[in-house]
């Protein structure tokens, strides 16, 4: 019985080991202290990568990939998801939009699996940024979903970022008053949290709105303040973008020299961050400047550069579209594989739980059966002991009964003898005692008639009494002593 129990337990343990082995074939065990140190390193790398996104997107990309590799090695899922997000942001600033989409989708899937609502909200905001130039309604849908989560979690910085992005949508829809309203909301939150970079972006966006509204003086002053803040915080991308808008403001005011200075300075920032889109925009603004100056030869030169760039961009766009489709297919396949793995893990868990339940029930049944068998064995042994005791008592009773029969026979025989003696006693008592009694009666009559002397009377009476006493004594001895001869003088049989 004990061997069978150990066999069932062994099967359950083997099943548990098999499931763990299947789910974690490539898992390397790390000491808790080492894992904690590595996870902190991943967090630091992701943070540095995010901070580098505006002034050096290439460095941001390198840091994100380093964090991603380390997070995968230590199975730190949240760190892995954040690394994908930072890498997507870096690729977005490097104008690799399609590659950024793939990273965002991976990050979103991982954050959802880890129930990380803040990470999910950040990715939704990033994806909304990708739709800003293509589908305003889709972008607004993502921003709204992200804002809802940010408000639930009370994350003011994220809420401010989303307000800025929603403002950008209204700028593209030429709803400038609504855009300014959202920029003011974002700036208020940035002031509350002390986020200087966020305030810089607010100033930059407000300057663009004033430019679109043809309020060039407000635009110029706001953009100059934004440029000072961007330079003090070493925001190279922001500097390039602000100088580009400022050049457009100068061109609109026909301040061509200032525009030329801004374009040259801004081009350096654009080339520093290697932002192809900004470089293209600077080429186009240079074309506009030369056209306004009526320097058609230089304008044509810039236009040719733009034409070649458009041709290359078109080819790259087709290639990127194909790559995006392939990446989307890979993502769908990866998602499908993850779902299958999750389903398989759930099935394995169900099988494990079922096996453990059946094993436990079997063990309980076996234990109950074993207890019943043991109880039955004990009961049988006890019954055997009781049976032996009963048999012994029966033998004792038989012996006692036999002895009692003998005693009864002896007592019956004795009673018969005594009854016989009593009969004889009764017969002799009337015969033997009658004589002395008659003598005593005669003496009393003589005494009454004064025919005898008192002394003789007393002497005779004593003689009669002694005779009576002797006869009674003899009768008693004859009754109590079976060895004495009976009253007739015969010895007992």
RAPE-V28993 format. One record per run of one state. SS is the DSSP state (A for helix, B for strand, O for the rest). FROM is the first residue (numbers start at 0). TO is the last residue. Records with the same first field share a line. If there is no record, write none. Layout:
SS=FROM-TO  FROM-TO
This chain:
O=0-0  23-30  51-55  73-75  93-95  113-115  131-134  153-154  172-174  193-194  212-214  232-234  252-254  273-274  292-294  448-452  480-492
A=1-22  31-50  56-72  76-92  96-112  116-130  135-152  155-171  175-192  195-211  215-231  235-251  255-272  275-291  295-447  453-479
